[in-house]
């Protein structure tokens, strides 16, 4: 259970740092807004080996 708390804490730390870094241009963004943006922008769930290979290939 401790590892889960550490992961959750690191996510919150990332979100807090991003909000601080962009407070001059995006002061109304909430942590929920940032999570929604990341869900929209990040790749969808990788389900097969072919999906994984395609994801890696796209990045390179």
Predicted model as a PDB file, atoms N, CA, C, CB and O in Angstrom, pLDDT in the B-factor column:
MODEL        1                                                                  
ATOM      1  N   UNK A   1       0.815  -1.193   0.000  1.00 45.00           N  
ATOM      2  CA  UNK A   1       0.000   0.000   0.000  1.00 45.00           C  
ATOM      3  C   UNK A   1       0.858   1.256   0.000  1.00 45.00           C  
ATOM      4  CB  UNK A   1      -0.927  -0.001   1.193  1.00 45.00           C  
ATOM      5  O   UNK A   1       0.448   2.279  -0.549  1.00 45.00           O  
ATOM      6  N   UNK A   2       2.027   1.201   0.598  1.00 47.00           N  
ATOM      7  CA  UNK A   2       2.904   2.360   0.648  1.00 47.00           C  
ATOM      8  C   UNK A   2       3.314   2.809  -0.752  1.00 47.00           C  
ATOM      9  CB  UNK A   2       4.139   2.049   1.482  1.00 47.00           C  
ATOM     10  O   UNK A   2       3.356   4.007  -1.031  1.00 47.00           O  
ATOM     11  N   UNK A   3       3.616   1.862  -1.628  1.00 48.00           N  
ATOM     12  CA  UNK A   3       4.022   2.220  -2.985  1.00 48.00           C  
ATOM     13  C   UNK A   3       2.916   2.995  -3.689  1.00 48.00           C  
ATOM     14  CB  UNK A   3       4.385   0.962  -3.789  1.00 48.00           C  
ATOM     15  O   UNK A   3       3.198   3.943  -4.422  1.00 48.00           O  
ATOM     16  N   UNK A   4       1.668   2.607  -3.480  1.00 49.00           N  
ATOM     17  CA  UNK A   4       0.553   3.323  -4.111  1.00 49.00           C  
ATOM     18  C   UNK A   4       0.505   4.766  -3.630  1.00 49.00           C  
ATOM     19  CB  UNK A   4      -0.787   2.619  -3.812  1.00 49.00           C  
ATOM     20  O   UNK A   4       0.270   5.673  -4.429  1.00 49.00           O  
ATOM     21  N   UNK A   5       0.720   4.991  -2.356  1.00 49.00           N  
ATOM     22  CA  UNK A   5       0.731   6.356  -1.820  1.00 49.00           C  
ATOM     23  C   UNK A   5       1.868   7.164  -2.423  1.00 49.00           C  
ATOM     24  CB  UNK A   5       0.854   6.337  -0.291  1.00 49.00           C  
ATOM     25  O   UNK A   5       1.696   8.343  -2.731  1.00 49.00           O  
ATOM     26  N   UNK A   6       3.026   6.542  -2.593  1.00 52.00           N  
ATOM     27  CA  UNK A   6       4.161   7.243  -3.188  1.00 52.00           C  
ATOM     28  C   UNK A   6       3.859   7.639  -4.623  1.00 52.00           C  
ATOM     29  CB  UNK A   6       5.417   6.373  -3.136  1.00 52.00           C  
ATOM     30  O   UNK A   6       4.198   8.745  -5.046  1.00 52.00           O  
ATOM     31  N   UNK A   7       3.230   6.756  -5.370  1.00 53.00           N  
ATOM     32  CA  UNK A   7       2.866   7.060  -6.755  1.00 53.00           C  
ATOM     33  C   UNK A   7       1.856   8.195  -6.777  1.00 53.00           C  
ATOM     34  CB  UNK A   7       2.293   5.808  -7.469  1.00 53.00           C  
ATOM     35  O   UNK A   7       2.012   9.147  -7.543  1.00 53.00           O  
ATOM     36  N   UNK A   8       0.832   8.109  -5.956  1.00 68.00           N  
ATOM     37  CA  UNK A   8      -0.176   9.156  -5.908  1.00 68.00           C  
ATOM     38  C   UNK A   8       0.454  10.489  -5.504  1.00 68.00           C  
ATOM     39  CB  UNK A   8      -1.297   8.776  -4.932  1.00 68.00           C  
ATOM     40  O   UNK A   8       0.104  11.534  -6.054  1.00 68.00           O  
ATOM     41  N   UNK A   9       1.375  10.455  -4.553  1.00 75.00           N  
ATOM     42  CA  UNK A   9       2.058  11.668  -4.123  1.00 75.00           C  
ATOM     43  C   UNK A   9       2.895  12.274  -5.226  1.00 75.00           C  
ATOM     44  CB  UNK A   9       2.924  11.381  -2.932  1.00 75.00           C  
ATOM     45  O   UNK A   9       2.942  13.496  -5.366  1.00 75.00           O  
ATOM     46  N   UNK A  10       3.561  11.439  -6.015  1.00 76.00           N  
ATOM     47  CA  UNK A  10       4.379  11.964  -7.106  1.00 76.00           C  
ATOM     48  C   UNK A  10       3.510  12.566  -8.198  1.00 76.00           C  
ATOM     49  CB  UNK A  10       5.264  10.865  -7.687  1.00 76.00           C  
ATOM     50  O   UNK A  10       3.900  13.546  -8.831  1.00 76.00           O  
ATOM     51  N   UNK A  11       2.335  11.990  -8.424  1.00 75.00           N  
ATOM     52  CA  UNK A  11       1.411  12.569  -9.401  1.00 75.00           C  
ATOM     53  C   UNK A  11       0.933  13.936  -8.940  1.00 75.00           C  
ATOM     54  CB  UNK A  11       0.211  11.638  -9.630  1.00 75.00           C  
ATOM     55  O   UNK A  11       0.866  14.885  -9.722  1.00 75.00           O  
ATOM     56  N   UNK A  12       0.602  14.021  -7.656  1.00 77.00           N  
ATOM     57  CA  UNK A  12       0.152  15.301  -7.119  1.00 77.00           C  
ATOM     58  C   UNK A  12       1.264  16.337  -7.170  1.00 77.00           C  
ATOM     59  CB  UNK A  12      -0.343  15.134  -5.684  1.00 77.00           C  
ATOM     60  O   UNK A  12       1.012  17.509  -7.451  1.00 77.00           O  
ATOM     61  N   UNK A  13       2.491  15.912  -6.899  1.00 82.00           N  
ATOM     62  CA  UNK A  13       3.627  16.829  -6.963  1.00 82.00           C  
ATOM     63  C   UNK A  13       3.810  17.336  -8.390  1.00 82.00           C  
ATOM     64  CB  UNK A  13       4.917  16.139  -6.464  1.00 82.00           C  
ATOM     65  O   UNK A  13       4.040  18.528  -8.598  1.00 82.00           O  
ATOM     66  N   UNK A  14       3.711  16.444  -9.372  1.00 79.00           N  
ATOM     67  CA  UNK A  14       3.816  16.852 -10.771  1.00 79.00           C  
ATOM     68  C   UNK A  14       2.746  17.887 -11.112  1.00 79.00           C  
ATOM     69  CB  UNK A  14       3.692  15.631 -11.699  1.00 79.00           C  
ATOM     70  O   UNK A  14       3.043  18.921 -11.710  1.00 79.00           O  
ATOM     71  N   UNK A  15       1.509  17.605 -10.729  1.00 77.00           N  
ATOM     72  CA  UNK A  15       0.415  18.523 -11.026  1.00 77.00           C  
ATOM     73  C   UNK A  15       0.629  19.875 -10.355  1.00 77.00           C  
ATOM     74  CB  UNK A  15      -0.916  17.923 -10.581  1.00 77.00           C  
ATOM     75  O   UNK A  15       0.386  20.918 -10.961  1.00 77.00           O  
ATOM     76  N   UNK A  16       1.080  19.856  -9.116  1.00 80.00           N  
ATOM     77  CA  UNK A  16       1.326  21.116  -8.410  1.00 80.00           C  
ATOM     78  C   UNK A  16       2.427  21.916  -9.093  1.00 80.00           C  
ATOM     79  CB  UNK A  16       1.701  20.848  -6.945  1.00 80.00           C  
ATOM     80  O   UNK A  16       2.304  23.131  -9.246  1.00 80.00           O  
ATOM     81  N   UNK A  17       3.498  21.250  -9.505  1.00 84.00           N  
ATOM     82  CA  UNK A  17       4.594  21.944 -10.195  1.00 84.00           C  
ATOM     83  C   UNK A  17       4.130  22.527 -11.521  1.00 84.00           C  
ATOM     84  CB  UNK A  17       5.769  20.990 -10.431  1.00 84.00           C  
ATOM     85  O   UNK A  17       4.500  23.649 -11.867  1.00 84.00           O  
ATOM     86  N   UNK A  18       3.330  21.782 -12.261  1.00 79.00           N  
ATOM     87  CA  UNK A  18       2.825  22.278 -13.541  1.00 79.00           C  
ATOM     88  C   UNK A  18       1.919  23.493 -13.341  1.00 79.00           C  
ATOM     89  CB  UNK A  18       2.063  21.168 -14.280  1.00 79.00           C  
ATOM     90  O   UNK A  18       2.000  24.461 -14.097  1.00 79.00           O  
ATOM     91  N   UNK A  19       1.073  23.444 -12.342  1.00 78.00           N  
ATOM     92  CA  UNK A  19       0.190  24.589 -12.064  1.00 78.00           C  
ATOM     93  C   UNK A  19       1.015  25.816 -11.705  1.00 78.00           C  
ATOM     94  CB  UNK A  19      -0.800  24.256 -10.919  1.00 78.00           C  
ATOM     95  O   UNK A  19       0.714  26.920 -12.159  1.00 78.00           O  
ATOM     96  N   UNK A  20       2.051  25.635 -10.896  1.00 82.00           N  
ATOM     97  CA  UNK A  20       2.902  26.764 -10.520  1.00 82.00           C  
ATOM     98  C   UNK A  20       3.676  27.301 -11.720  1.00 82.00           C  
ATOM     99  CB  UNK A  20       3.873  26.350  -9.415  1.00 82.00           C  
ATOM    100  O   UNK A  20       3.801  28.514 -11.891  1.00 82.00           O  
ATOM    101  N   UNK A  21       4.187  26.409 -12.537  1.00 81.00           N  
ATOM    102  CA  UNK A  21       4.986  26.821 -13.690  1.00 81.00           C  
ATOM    103  C   UNK A  21       4.164  27.599 -14.707  1.00 81.00           C  
ATOM    104  CB  UNK A  21       5.605  25.610 -14.355  1.00 81.00           C  
ATOM    105  O   UNK A  21       4.706  28.444 -15.420  1.00 81.00           O  
ATOM    106  N   UNK A  22       2.879  27.331 -14.785  1.00 78.00           N  
ATOM    107  CA  UNK A  22       2.029  27.963 -15.801  1.00 78.00           C  
ATOM    108  C   UNK A  22       0.973  28.884 -15.218  1.00 78.00           C  
ATOM    109  CB  UNK A  22       1.357  26.910 -16.625  1.00 78.00           C  
ATOM    110  O   UNK A  22       0.001  29.221 -15.894  1.00 78.00           O  
ATOM    111  N   UNK A  23       1.153  29.293 -13.978  1.00 79.00           N  
ATOM    112  CA  UNK A  23       0.127  30.092 -13.308  1.00 79.00           C  
ATOM    113  C   UNK A  23      -0.117  31.444 -13.974  1.00 79.00           C  
ATOM    114  CB  UNK A  23       0.514  30.308 -11.872  1.00 79.00           C  
ATOM    115  O   UNK A  23      -1.216  31.989 -13.869  1.00 79.00           O  
ATOM    116  N   UNK A  24       0.885  31.994 -14.654  1.00 82.00           N  
ATOM    117  CA  UNK A  24       0.706  33.295 -15.308  1.00 82.00           C  
ATOM    118  C   UNK A  24      -0.174  33.213 -16.553  1.00 82.00           C  
ATOM    119  CB  UNK A  24       2.055  33.871 -15.681  1.00 82.00           C  
ATOM    120  O   UNK A  24      -0.829  34.189 -16.921  1.00 82.00           O  
ATOM    121  N   UNK A  25      -0.187  32.054 -17.197  1.00 80.00           N  
ATOM    122  CA  UNK A  25      -0.975  31.927 -18.431  1.00 80.00           C  
ATOM    123  C   UNK A  25      -2.200  31.038 -18.276  1.00 80.00           C  
ATOM    124  CB  UNK A  25      -0.109  31.385 -19.533  1.00 80.00           C  
ATOM    125  O   UNK A  25      -3.102  31.067 -19.114  1.00 80.00           O  
ATOM    126  N   UNK A  26      -2.235  30.258 -17.219  1.00 73.00           N  
ATOM    127  CA  UNK A  26      -3.356  29.321 -17.052  1.00 73.00           C  
ATOM    128  C   UNK A  26      -3.738  29.219 -15.576  1.00 73.00           C  
ATOM    129  CB  UNK A  26      -2.989  27.917 -17.612  1.00 73.00           C  
ATOM    130  O   UNK A  26      -3.778  28.124 -15.016  1.00 73.00           O  
ATOM    131  N   UNK A  27      -4.015  30.345 -14.959  1.00 70.00           N  
ATOM    132  CA  UNK A  27      -4.264  30.346 -13.526  1.00 70.00           C  
ATOM    133  C   UNK A  27      -5.570  29.668 -13.119  1.00 70.00           C  
ATOM    134  CB  UNK A  27      -4.265  31.746 -13.032  1.00 70.00           C  
ATOM    135  O   UNK A  27      -5.754  29.349 -11.945  1.00 70.00           O  
ATOM    136  N   UNK A  28      -6.462  29.447 -14.053  1.00 75.00           N  
ATOM    137  CA  UNK A  28      -7.746  28.833 -13.709  1.00 75.00           C  
ATOM    138  C   UNK A  28      -7.765  27.316 -13.914  1.00 75.00           C  
ATOM    139  CB  UNK A  28      -8.843  29.460 -14.530  1.00 75.00           C  
ATOM    140  O   UNK A  28      -8.780  26.674 -13.646  1.00 75.00           O  
ATOM    141  N   UNK A  29      -6.664  26.739 -14.381  1.00 74.00           N  
ATOM    142  CA  UNK A  29      -6.623  25.298 -14.574  1.00 74.00           C  
ATOM    143  C   UNK A  29      -6.569  24.589 -13.230  1.00 74.00           C  
ATOM    144  CB  UNK A  29      -5.421  24.900 -15.440  1.00 74.00           C  
ATOM    145  O   UNK A  29      -5.739  24.908 -12.378  1.00 74.00           O  
ATOM    146  N   UNK A  30      -7.457  23.632 -13.052  1.00 77.00           N  
ATOM    147  CA  UNK A  30      -7.438  22.823 -11.837  1.00 77.00           C  
ATOM    148  C   UNK A  30      -6.648  21.545 -12.108  1.00 77.00           C  
ATOM    149  CB  UNK A  30      -8.887  22.491 -11.358  1.00 77.00           C  
ATOM    150  O   UNK A  30      -6.301  21.249 -13.251  1.00 77.00           O  
ATOM    151  N   UNK A  31      -6.370  20.801 -11.055  1.00 74.00           N  
ATOM    152  CA  UNK A  31      -5.714  19.502 -11.234  1.00 74.00           C  
ATOM    153  C   UNK A  31      -6.592  18.588 -12.083  1.00 74.00           C  
ATOM    154  CB  UNK A  31      -5.413  18.842  -9.862  1.00 74.00           C  
ATOM    155  O   UNK A  31      -6.078  17.832 -12.907  1.00 74.00           O  
ATOM    156  N   UNK A  32      -7.900  18.646 -11.894  1.00 79.00           N  
ATOM    157  CA  UNK A  32      -8.806  17.834 -12.714  1.00 79.00           C  
ATOM    158  C   UNK A  32      -8.713  18.230 -14.184  1.00 79.00           C  
ATOM    159  CB  UNK A  32     -10.255  17.978 -12.220  1.00 79.00           C  
ATOM    160  O   UNK A  32      -8.782  17.368 -15.059  1.00 79.00           O  
ATOM    161  N   UNK A  33      -8.557  19.525 -14.466  1.00 79.00           N  
ATOM    162  CA  UNK A  33      -8.388  19.972 -15.845  1.00 79.00           C  
ATOM    163  C   UNK A  33      -7.120  19.378 -16.449  1.00 79.00           C  
ATOM    164  CB  UNK A  33      -8.342  21.506 -15.912  1.00 79.00           C  
ATOM    165  O   UNK A  33      -7.131  18.904 -17.586  1.00 79.00           O  
ATOM    166  N   UNK A  34      -6.028  19.404 -15.687  1.00 76.00           N  
ATOM    167  CA  UNK A  34      -4.764  18.856 -16.186  1.00 76.00           C  
ATOM    168  C   UNK A  34      -4.869  17.358 -16.433  1.00 76.00           C  
ATOM    169  CB  UNK A  34      -3.633  19.142 -15.200  1.00 76.00           C  
ATOM    170  O   UNK A  34      -4.330  16.855 -17.419  1.00 76.00           O  
ATOM    171  N   UNK A  35      -5.552  16.646 -15.555  1.00 77.00           N  
ATOM    172  CA  UNK A  35      -5.742  15.202 -15.749  1.00 77.00           C  
ATOM    173  C   UNK A  35      -6.557  14.950 -17.020  1.00 77.00           C  
ATOM    174  CB  UNK A  35      -6.452  14.566 -14.514  1.00 77.00           C  
ATOM    175  O   UNK A  35      -6.230  14.053 -17.796  1.00 77.00           O  
ATOM    176  N   UNK A  36      -7.612  15.733 -17.236  1.00 81.00           N  
ATOM    177  CA  UNK A  36      -8.439  15.576 -18.438  1.00 81.00           C  
ATOM    178  C   UNK A  36      -7.621  15.853 -19.697  1.00 81.00           C  
ATOM    179  CB  UNK A  36      -9.660  16.516 -18.381  1.00 81.00           C  
ATOM    180  O   UNK A  36      -7.756  15.146 -20.695  1.00 81.00           O  
ATOM    181  N   UNK A  37      -6.779  16.873 -19.651  1.00 78.00           N  
ATOM    182  CA  UNK A  37      -5.923  17.189 -20.802  1.00 78.00           C  
ATOM    183  C   UNK A  37      -4.970  16.034 -21.083  1.00 78.00           C  
ATOM    184  CB  UNK A  37      -5.125  18.491 -20.553  1.00 78.00           C  
ATOM    185  O   UNK A  37      -4.806  15.633 -22.236  1.00 78.00           O  
ATOM    186  N   UNK A  38      -4.337  15.494 -20.036  1.00 79.00           N  
ATOM    187  CA  UNK A  38      -3.403  14.385 -20.240  1.00 79.00           C  
ATOM    188  C   UNK A  38      -4.117  13.152 -20.784  1.00 79.00           C  
ATOM    189  CB  UNK A  38      -2.692  14.041 -18.929  1.00 79.00           C  
ATOM    190  O   UNK A  38      -3.592  12.468 -21.662  1.00 79.00           O  
ATOM    191  N   UNK A  39      -5.307  12.866 -20.268  1.00 79.00           N  
ATOM    192  CA  UNK A  39      -6.061  11.708 -20.788  1.00 79.00           C  
ATOM    193  C   UNK A  39      -6.381  11.877 -22.262  1.00 79.00           C  
ATOM    194  CB  UNK A  39      -7.364  11.510 -19.995  1.00 79.00           C  
ATOM    195  O   UNK A  39      -6.372  10.908 -23.022  1.00 79.00           O  
ATOM    196  N   UNK A  40      -6.660  13.096 -22.663  1.00 81.00           N  
ATOM    197  CA  UNK A  40      -6.988  13.359 -24.064  1.00 81.00           C  
ATOM    198  C   UNK A  40      -5.743  13.289 -24.944  1.00 81.00           C  
ATOM    199  CB  UNK A  40      -7.656  14.732 -24.207  1.00 81.00           C  
ATOM    200  O   UNK A  40      -5.801  12.759 -26.054  1.00 81.00           O  
ATOM    201  N   UNK A  41      -4.625  13.813 -24.466  1.00 79.00           N  
ATOM    202  CA  UNK A  41      -3.417  13.926 -25.272  1.00 79.00           C  
ATOM    203  C   UNK A  41      -2.538  12.684 -25.283  1.00 79.00           C  
ATOM    204  CB  UNK A  41      -2.621  15.066 -24.791  1.00 79.00           C  
ATOM    205  O   UNK A  41      -1.862  12.407 -26.274  1.00 79.00           O  
ATOM    206  N   UNK A  42      -2.545  11.938 -24.189  1.00 78.00           N  
ATOM    207  CA  UNK A  42      -1.671  10.772 -24.106  1.00 78.00           C  
ATOM    208  C   UNK A  42      -2.242   9.614 -24.920  1.00 78.00           C  
ATOM    209  CB  UNK A  42      -1.476  10.349 -22.641  1.00 78.00           C  
ATOM    210  O   UNK A  42      -3.451   9.536 -25.139  1.00 78.00           O  
ATOM    211  N   UNK A  43      -1.363   8.716 -25.367  1.00 71.00           N  
ATOM    212  CA  UNK A  43      -1.843   7.590 -26.179  1.00 71.00           C  
ATOM    213  C   UNK A  43      -2.840   6.723 -25.423  1.00 71.00           C  
ATOM    214  CB  UNK A  43      -0.670   6.735 -26.637  1.00 71.00           C  
ATOM    215  O   UNK A  43      -2.840   6.665 -24.193  1.00 71.00           O  
ATOM    216  N   UNK A  44      -3.677   6.063 -26.185  1.00 74.00           N  
ATOM    217  CA  UNK A  44      -4.657   5.171 -25.581  1.00 74.00           C  
ATOM    218  C   UNK A  44      -3.966   3.925 -25.031  1.00 74.00           C  
ATOM    219  CB  UNK A  44      -5.740   4.781 -26.606  1.00 74.00           C  
ATOM    220  O   UNK A  44      -2.787   3.685 -25.292  1.00 74.00           O  
ATOM    221  N   UNK A  45      -4.705   3.159 -24.284  1.00 73.00           N  
ATOM    222  CA  UNK A  45      -4.166   1.970 -23.645  1.00 73.00           C  
ATOM    223  C   UNK A  45      -3.602   0.997 -24.681  1.00 73.00           C  
ATOM    224  CB  UNK A  45      -5.245   1.285 -22.806  1.00 73.00           C  
ATOM    225  O   UNK A  45      -4.224   0.743 -25.713  1.00 73.00           O  
ATOM    226  N   UNK A  46      -2.448   0.471 -24.401  1.00 80.00           N  
ATOM    227  CA  UNK A  46      -1.804  -0.512 -25.268  1.00 80.00           C  
ATOM    228  C   UNK A  46      -2.308  -1.890 -24.862  1.00 80.00           C  
ATOM    229  CB  UNK A  46      -0.236  -0.428 -25.175  1.00 80.00           C  
ATOM    230  O   UNK A  46      -2.133  -2.309 -23.718  1.00 80.00           O  
ATOM    231  N   UNK A  47      -2.931  -2.590 -25.798  1.00 83.00           N  
ATOM    232  CA  UNK A  47      -3.545  -3.875 -25.481  1.00 83.00           C  
ATOM    233  C   UNK A  47      -2.802  -5.070 -26.052  1.00 83.00           C  
ATOM    234  CB  UNK A  47      -4.944  -3.892 -25.975  1.00 83.00           C  
ATOM    235  O   UNK A  47      -2.869  -6.160 -25.483  1.00 83.00           O  
ATOM    236  N   UNK A  48      -2.100  -4.895 -27.156  1.00 89.00           N  
ATOM    237  CA  UNK A  48      -1.427  -6.034 -27.788  1.00 89.00           C  
ATOM    238  C   UNK A  48       0.040  -5.699 -28.026  1.00 89.00           C  
ATOM    239  CB  UNK A  48      -2.119  -6.414 -29.122  1.00 89.00           C  
ATOM    240  O   UNK A  48       0.454  -4.546 -27.904  1.00 89.00           O  
ATOM    241  N   UNK A  49       0.819  -6.720 -28.369  1.00 91.00           N  
ATOM    242  CA  UNK A  49       2.226  -6.497 -28.705  1.00 91.00           C  
ATOM    243  C   UNK A  49       2.347  -5.591 -29.931  1.00 91.00           C  
ATOM    244  CB  UNK A  49       2.941  -7.841 -28.959  1.00 91.00           C  
ATOM    245  O   UNK A  49       3.251  -4.759 -30.015  1.00 91.00           O  
ATOM    246  N   UNK A  50       1.435  -5.763 -30.870  1.00 91.00           N  
ATOM    247  CA  UNK A  50       1.452  -4.932 -32.079  1.00 91.00           C  
ATOM    248  C   UNK A  50       1.188  -3.464 -31.723  1.00 91.00           C  
ATOM    249  CB  UNK A  50       0.397  -5.437 -33.101  1.00 91.00           C  
ATOM    250  O   UNK A  50       1.807  -2.566 -32.293  1.00 91.00           O  
ATOM    251  N   UNK A  51       0.270  -3.224 -30.780  1.00 87.00           N  
ATOM    252  CA  UNK A  51      -0.001  -1.859 -30.322  1.00 87.00           C  
ATOM    253  C   UNK A  51       1.250  -1.247 -29.690  1.00 87.00           C  
ATOM    254  CB  UNK A  51      -1.171  -1.848 -29.312  1.00 87.00           C  
ATOM    255  O   UNK A  51       1.567  -0.082 -29.930  1.00 87.00           O  
ATOM    256  N   UNK A  52       1.954  -2.035 -28.886  1.00 85.00           N  
ATOM    257  CA  UNK A  52       3.172  -1.564 -28.242  1.00 85.00           C  
ATOM    258  C   UNK A  52       4.225  -1.213 -29.285  1.00 85.00           C  
ATOM    259  CB  UNK A  52       3.712  -2.622 -27.272  1.00 85.00           C  
ATOM    260  O   UNK A  52       4.846  -0.152 -29.216  1.00 85.00           O  
ATOM    261  N   UNK A  53       4.423  -2.098 -30.241  1.00 89.00           N  
ATOM    262  CA  UNK A  53       5.414  -1.854 -31.290  1.00 89.00           C  
ATOM    263  C   UNK A  53       5.059  -0.601 -32.089  1.00 89.00           C  
ATOM    264  CB  UNK A  53       5.516  -3.073 -32.227  1.00 89.00           C  
ATOM    265  O   UNK A  53       5.936   0.201 -32.409  1.00 89.00           O  
ATOM    266  N   UNK A  54       3.799  -0.434 -32.405  1.00 88.00           N  
ATOM    267  CA  UNK A  54       3.365   0.737 -33.158  1.00 88.00           C  
ATOM    268  C   UNK A  54       3.578   2.021 -32.358  1.00 88.00           C  
ATOM    269  CB  UNK A  54       1.895   0.598 -33.549  1.00 88.00           C  
ATOM    270  O   UNK A  54       3.977   3.045 -32.912  1.00 88.00           O  
ATOM    271  N   UNK A  55       3.313   1.961 -31.072  1.00 82.00           N  
ATOM    272  CA  UNK A  55       3.504   3.131 -30.203  1.00 82.00           C  
ATOM    273  C   UNK A  55       4.973   3.534 -30.154  1.00 82.00           C  
ATOM    274  CB  UNK A  55       2.990   2.840 -28.781  1.00 82.00           C  
ATOM    275  O   UNK A  55       5.297   4.718 -30.247  1.00 82.00           O  
ATOM    276  N   UNK A  56       5.855   2.562 -30.009  1.00 86.00           N  
ATOM    277  CA  UNK A  56       7.297   2.834 -29.986  1.00 86.00           C  
ATOM    278  C   UNK A  56       7.754   3.375 -31.333  1.00 86.00           C  
ATOM    279  CB  UNK A  56       8.091   1.559 -29.627  1.00 86.00           C  
ATOM    280  O   UNK A  56       8.526   4.331 -31.396  1.00 86.00           O  
ATOM    281  N   UNK A  57       7.278   2.764 -32.400  1.00 90.00           N  
ATOM    282  CA  UNK A  57       7.655   3.195 -33.745  1.00 90.00           C  
ATOM    283  C   UNK A  57       7.198   4.637 -34.011  1.00 90.00           C  
ATOM    284  CB  UNK A  57       7.053   2.243 -34.796  1.00 90.00           C  
ATOM    285  O   UNK A  57       7.929   5.414 -34.624  1.00 90.00           O  
ATOM    286  N   UNK A  58       6.006   4.989 -33.558  1.00 86.00           N  
ATOM    287  CA  UNK A  58       5.494   6.351 -33.736  1.00 86.00           C  
ATOM    288  C   UNK A  58       6.379   7.393 -33.053  1.00 86.00           C  
ATOM    289  CB  UNK A  58       4.076   6.451 -33.194  1.00 86.00           C  
ATOM    290  O   UNK A  58       6.540   8.505 -33.557  1.00 86.00           O  
ATOM    291  N   UNK A  59       6.944   7.031 -31.919  1.00 80.00           N  
ATOM    292  CA  UNK A  59       7.782   7.975 -31.175  1.00 80.00           C  
ATOM    293  C   UNK A  59       9.123   8.182 -31.825  1.00 80.00           C  
ATOM    294  CB  UNK A  59       7.981   7.501 -29.764  1.00 80.00           C  
ATOM    295  O   UNK A  59       9.781   9.191 -31.572  1.00 80.00           O  
ATOM    296  N   UNK A  60       9.544   7.255 -32.655  1.00 82.00           N  
ATOM    297  CA  UNK A  60      10.870   7.349 -33.267  1.00 82.00           C  
ATOM    298  C   UNK A  60      10.702   7.592 -34.708  1.00 82.00           C  
ATOM    299  CB  UNK A  60      11.706   6.098 -33.031  1.00 82.00           C  
ATOM    300  O   UNK A  60      11.689   7.707 -35.434  1.00 82.00           O  
TER     301      UNK A  60                                                      
ENDMDL                                                                          
END                                                                             
